Amino acid sequence: GRGHAAGGGAGAAVTLATAHADGSVRLHFLRAGEADDPQTARLVPAAASPSDDAGGRAGRLCLSLDWDDAGAPAAGTGRHRLVSSYSDGSLAVHAASVDAGGCAAEIEVAHAWAGHALFGGIPAEVWTTCFLHRPEGGGAAAHVLSGGDDAKLKLWDLRDTSAPAIKNLGRCDAGVTACCVHPTDPHAVLTGDYDGKMRLWDVRAAGGDGVSHRMLGEVD
């Protein structure tokens, strides 16, 4: 799961999004307890996207998710974005309405697309995904990273996901199990692979459609 601040001041709620084996993304509010007793904190269910079981698509797992913190409202009621990845090779962007004060939320799929596949078009599990925020800061993220069982780290332009902007960011010898963006440098991306290696990338999402990249190093 991933937490996201959705309010300020005393007693503010943190919205926790969780990925589930039935294919759903669920939202919860983490309510702070008494200052000296963290055991009094409460996790309150708020909303859920439809499960695949309910839609007749049993068997697809939701494997990872991420909040678009840069583009979401900082506090109060507003629309937030999440990206999620699945065991059938697909990804989805969700729109979530969060009212932290009223402890109410809604979530829906805004856009979904096929992302990763093995030889012969067999779907590859998408083990990880995250938003790549704008270098200048502010505004919704325009790009999403995803990695999966096909040993590829892909960069997607959310304005057109019919084809990835970069199919594979260099050499990946095994499946990509995790990816995250540096908290203060949106160009720096860290990945973890199934072969036990961690790789640091310099990913440049320039203005327009220009994209460049290079691997800075790796460790076992």
PyMOL commands that set and color helices and strands:
alter all, ss='L'
color gray80, all
select helices_A, chain A and resi 38-40+119-121
alter helices_A, ss='H'
color red, helices_A
select strands_A, chain A and resi 2-5+13-19+25-31+42-48+62-67+78-86+90-99+104-114+126-132+143-148+153-157+176-181+188-193+198-205+211-219
alter strands_A, ss='S'
color yellow, strands_A
deselect
rebuild
show_as cartoon
